[in-house]
């Protein structure tokens, strides 16, 4: 799965720490999601969607190998 989380964060001028605090996770979790080492839960994805005010499928996309 690919994501545009880093790009979306930059658009809102949020640091990883800012975003982590906004959704109740650690900065390391945000870093792991951005580097595709961690696939967020549905709840976490919906929290991200709420922060960015965009649908989940606009920042997470499946790859052919998924």
Order of alpha helices (4+ residues) and beta strands (2+ residues): beta-alpha-alpha-alpha-alpha-beta
